[in-house]
Amino acid sequence: MSHDYAGIFPIVLTTFDEAGDLDVTSQLALVNYLIECGAHGLALFGNASEGYALAEGEKARLLPLVIREVRGRVPVFASTGHTGTRVAVELSRAAEEAGADGLMVLPPYFLKPSAEDLIGYYRAISDAVGIPVMVQDAPLLTGVNIGAAQMARLARECRRVRYVKVESPPTAPKVTEVREAAGDALIIFGGLNGNFLLEELERGARGTMPGSDLIPAFVRIWDLHQAGRTREARVEFNRALPLIRFELQPGLGVSAMKHNLRELGVIRYATVRPPTRALDGAAEAELRRLRDEAAG
């Protein structure tokens, strides 16, 4: 499988039953739905996956199940970052052994790393695996800002570091900074639920990693942009924007995505795990109205 990945790589939500336990049936249904919608790849255990609320044993159970269900149809990235370098290395090796095609790796964030600490962390992971590593630059989540020059150095000194996910707002200027600093050494993906997808693509990004519920729209936007039909891509994007915006509310986006997928009949429950917040009745009504407007 090529390592020059591009396109729409949804962060796969983790599905739970009414008691908050793993709902494997819904999980595999969601995986198939995303592939059938045209997703170019999948990413597991990210922020939208509620990876922070999953036990490592649950991740170890889910990853091979998803890999088997995917059957090589699209590449699968697994999030393996940790607050400790040694544990991050162990998790990364285990993900590769389970069949992951790439790793999405947050920096350590409990003890804020120095520049050299950060290099050592990613080098240790890079040296331990044989699959591509994506650096996740998400300072709103981690409090760790990775500058463009530092990303370029990571690409030079860590041979498996081939990708970066830019979630440091404003994301579009950051894409330009990384392109200028790293050139072709790094393939850039966007995040933040695709909120600035078109601007990022115009500046050289090669894809985005949104949540799991708006993938048909994101794939249409991608296809139109790739075909040079940028005006039509903008119209399609603007149609989805109210839902994208709603889902960017801190702490509420995952619940909104799950409600949308439940309404589509893809998953059985919209359960989230605390401290992830569930939508209240008013928010559910707001979301329903936005869905109706987008469909109309």
C-alpha atoms as one frame of an Amber mdcrd trajectory, in Angstrom:
protein
   0.000   0.000   0.000   1.352   3.439  -0.958   2.570   5.672   1.849   1.601
   8.877   0.041  -1.845   9.026   1.593  -4.262  11.833   0.798  -7.945  12.680
   1.024 -10.655  12.406   3.664  -9.601  10.315   6.680 -12.430  10.415   9.240
 -11.669  10.013  12.909 -13.773   6.941  13.656 -16.096   7.510  16.603 -16.035
   4.824  19.272 -19.532   3.423  19.693 -20.994   2.506  23.089 -24.179   0.817
  24.205 -26.649   2.331  26.678 -24.457   1.271  29.610 -21.361   2.891  28.107
 -19.699  -0.393  27.139 -18.211  -1.007  23.692 -20.821  -1.664  21.004 -18.789
  -3.705  18.541 -21.694  -4.304  16.156 -22.220  -0.561  15.697 -18.450  -0.041
  15.498 -18.048  -2.343  12.532 -21.199  -0.952  10.892 -19.702   2.540  11.176
 -16.423   1.402   9.630 -18.236  -0.052   6.635 -20.446   3.015   6.302 -17.423
   5.326   6.163 -15.713   3.226   3.505 -18.921   3.014   1.464 -19.196   6.837
   1.683 -15.857   7.100  -0.090 -13.479   7.791   2.815  -9.890   7.501   1.633
  -8.665   6.216   4.993  -9.643   5.890   8.656  -8.107   7.026  11.933  -8.798
   5.422  15.302  -8.597   6.619  18.912  -8.322  10.331  18.171 -10.068  13.078
  20.085 -13.390  12.496  18.261 -13.009   8.776  19.064 -13.062   9.626  22.778
  -9.657   7.981  22.856  -9.009   9.760  26.157 -11.896   7.775  27.725 -10.804
   4.357  26.442  -8.753   1.850  28.397  -5.653   0.598  26.615  -7.171  -2.883
  26.729 -10.236  -1.620  24.859  -8.036  -0.071  22.174  -6.077  -3.308  21.903
  -9.367  -5.165  21.412 -10.853  -2.754  18.872  -7.879  -2.170  16.580  -7.527
  -5.747  15.219 -11.318  -6.033  14.895 -11.400  -2.885  12.752  -8.339  -3.934
  10.726 -10.013  -7.254   9.915 -13.244  -5.507   8.935 -11.439  -3.031   6.688
  -9.715  -5.883   4.815  -7.167  -3.552   3.254  -9.780  -1.427   1.481  -8.354
   1.784   2.931  -5.353   2.614   5.144  -5.920   2.786   8.890  -4.051   5.129
  11.226  -4.053   4.542  14.984  -3.433   7.197  17.626  -0.629   6.008  19.900
   0.645   9.121  21.666   1.230   8.997  25.405   2.550  11.145  28.228   5.543
   8.799  28.528   7.973   8.035  25.706   8.471   4.375  26.596   4.732   3.706
  26.695   4.216   5.565  23.398   6.851   3.328  21.799   5.154   0.186  23.143
   1.720   1.330  21.957   3.111   2.216  18.536   4.766  -1.175  18.104   1.575
  -2.916  19.189  -0.504  -0.901  16.691   1.862  -1.828  13.864   1.742  -5.484
  14.868  -2.077  -5.322  14.863  -2.005  -4.127  11.255  -2.157  -0.324  11.394
  -0.857   1.376   8.251   0.222   4.532  10.055   0.389   6.191  13.459  -1.121
   9.508  14.561   0.933  10.679  17.516   0.197  13.491  19.946   3.223  14.960
  21.725   3.676  14.260  25.444   1.743  16.955  27.258   1.631  16.259  30.996
   5.207  17.437  31.446   5.652  20.043  28.716   8.565  18.858  26.542  11.548
  20.960  25.549  12.544  21.014  21.877  15.066  18.231  22.496  12.567  16.209
  24.548  10.140  16.398  21.637  12.752  15.268  19.128  13.720  12.383  21.406
  10.090  11.313  21.806   9.327  11.179  18.092  12.731   9.692  17.243  12.153
   6.840  19.696   8.798   6.060  18.094  10.187   6.435  14.569  13.086   4.086
  15.299  10.734   1.456  16.746   8.332   1.072  13.802   8.310   0.569  10.055
   5.156   2.526   9.197   4.600   6.272   8.704   4.212   8.558  11.700   1.899
  11.582  11.686   2.749  14.342  14.156  -0.474  15.759  15.604  -0.073  19.472
  16.251  -3.063  20.170  18.503  -2.093  22.842  21.051  -5.719  23.581  21.997
  -5.812  20.024  23.367  -2.237  19.469  24.548  -0.907  22.921  25.372   2.174
  21.968  23.321   2.786  24.098  20.251   5.020  22.541  17.602   6.469  25.214
  15.345   6.962  24.789  11.618  10.762  24.774  11.930  10.526  22.071  14.590
   8.260  19.988  12.335  10.809  20.286   9.537  13.506  19.104  11.934  11.358
  16.141  12.983  11.020  15.176   9.315  14.796  15.418   8.837  15.817  13.517
  11.955  13.009  10.944  12.335  12.802   8.847   9.188   9.249   7.586   9.764
   7.835  11.070  10.373   6.155  11.706   7.028   2.900  13.442   7.974   1.650
  16.251  10.144  -1.906  17.011  11.219  -2.214  20.770  11.656  -4.780  21.743
  14.287  -3.077  24.892  15.509  -5.375  27.821  14.681  -5.292  29.688  12.427
  -4.649  26.486  10.515  -4.324  27.836   6.962  -1.312  30.094   7.707   0.251
  27.208   9.666  -0.084  25.001   6.575   1.862  27.596   4.590   4.531  27.838
   7.289   5.005  24.062   7.359   5.146  23.858   3.565   7.812  26.562   3.457
   9.848  24.988   6.258   9.587  21.308   5.295   8.872  21.336   1.554   7.912
  17.888   0.316   9.332  16.149   3.390   5.954  16.353   5.149   2.453  15.614
   3.869   0.009  17.925   5.603  -3.483  17.044   6.789  -5.921  19.415   8.451
  -8.159  18.819  11.434 -10.607  20.810  13.562 -13.466  18.950  11.847 -12.539
  20.317   8.415 -13.566  23.859   9.362 -10.942  25.404   7.066 -10.598  22.543
   4.589 -10.730  24.612   1.410  -8.235  27.185   2.631  -5.891  24.406   3.748
  -6.127  22.628   0.400  -5.379  25.855  -1.466  -2.221  26.224   0.618  -0.966
  22.702  -0.049  -2.639  20.378   2.447  -3.317  16.901   1.067  -6.322  15.967
   3.176  -8.251  16.375   6.388  -9.379  14.303   9.359 -12.913  15.312  10.378
 -15.432  13.443  12.521 -17.448  10.505  11.216 -20.884  11.909  10.407 -20.390
  14.354   7.508 -18.160  12.185   5.341 -20.442  12.130   2.263 -20.261  15.949
   2.187 -16.512  16.040   2.777 -15.896  13.494   0.008 -18.017  15.556  -2.418
 -16.069  18.688  -1.483 -12.770  16.842  -1.974 -13.803  15.413  -5.346 -14.952
  18.806  -6.618 -11.770  20.512  -5.461  -9.578  17.810  -7.007 -11.437  18.287
 -10.298 -10.706  22.031 -10.230 -14.356  22.883  -9.608 -13.525  25.150  -6.705
 -16.650  27.304  -6.872 -18.877  24.214  -6.650 -16.698  22.887  -3.833 -17.315
  26.134  -1.935 -21.084  25.844  -2.438 -21.007  22.279  -1.120 -18.850  23.322
   1.820 -21.144  26.199   2.728 -24.105  23.819   2.773 -22.356  21.678   5.398
 -20.828  24.569   7.340 -23.645  25.081   9.903 -23.273  21.466  11.028 -19.465
  21.670  10.999 -19.687  24.821  13.127 -22.161  23.262  15.564 -19.846  20.292
  16.063 -16.885  22.513  16.914 -18.457  23.478  20.236 -15.948  22.301  22.841
 -17.114  19.103  24.472 -20.335  18.747  22.479 -19.137  17.784  18.996 -18.818
  14.055  19.597 -22.344  13.804  20.985 -23.701  15.729  17.993 -21.893  13.427
  15.561 -23.294  10.362  17.304 -26.834  11.761  17.232 -26.488  12.355  13.482
 -25.193   8.833  12.873 -27.959   7.319  14.997 -30.559   9.269  12.995 -29.032
   7.832   9.818 -29.394   4.327  11.266 -25.646   3.681  11.175 -25.160   3.197
  14.930 -27.610   2.121  17.602 -26.908   4.562  20.411 -25.592   8.108  20.811
 -23.963   7.289  24.145 -20.813   9.202  25.088 -18.503   8.546  28.025 -17.945
  11.197  30.688 -16.278  13.621  30.760 -17.574  13.895  27.179 -20.833  15.831
  27.432 -24.134  14.661  25.975 -26.391  17.123  24.175 -29.274  18.431  26.246
 -32.806  18.637  24.865 -32.367  22.149  23.486 -29.146  21.218  21.703 -30.789
  18.137  20.194 -33.537  20.377  18.797 -30.943  22.814  17.409 -29.070  19.963
  15.768 -32.270  18.525  14.291 -33.084  21.897  12.773 -29.627  22.159  11.204
 -29.951  18.652   9.747 -33.309  19.518   8.236 -31.962  22.733   6.725 -28.921
  20.951   5.267 -31.137  18.258   3.740 -33.557  20.827   2.325
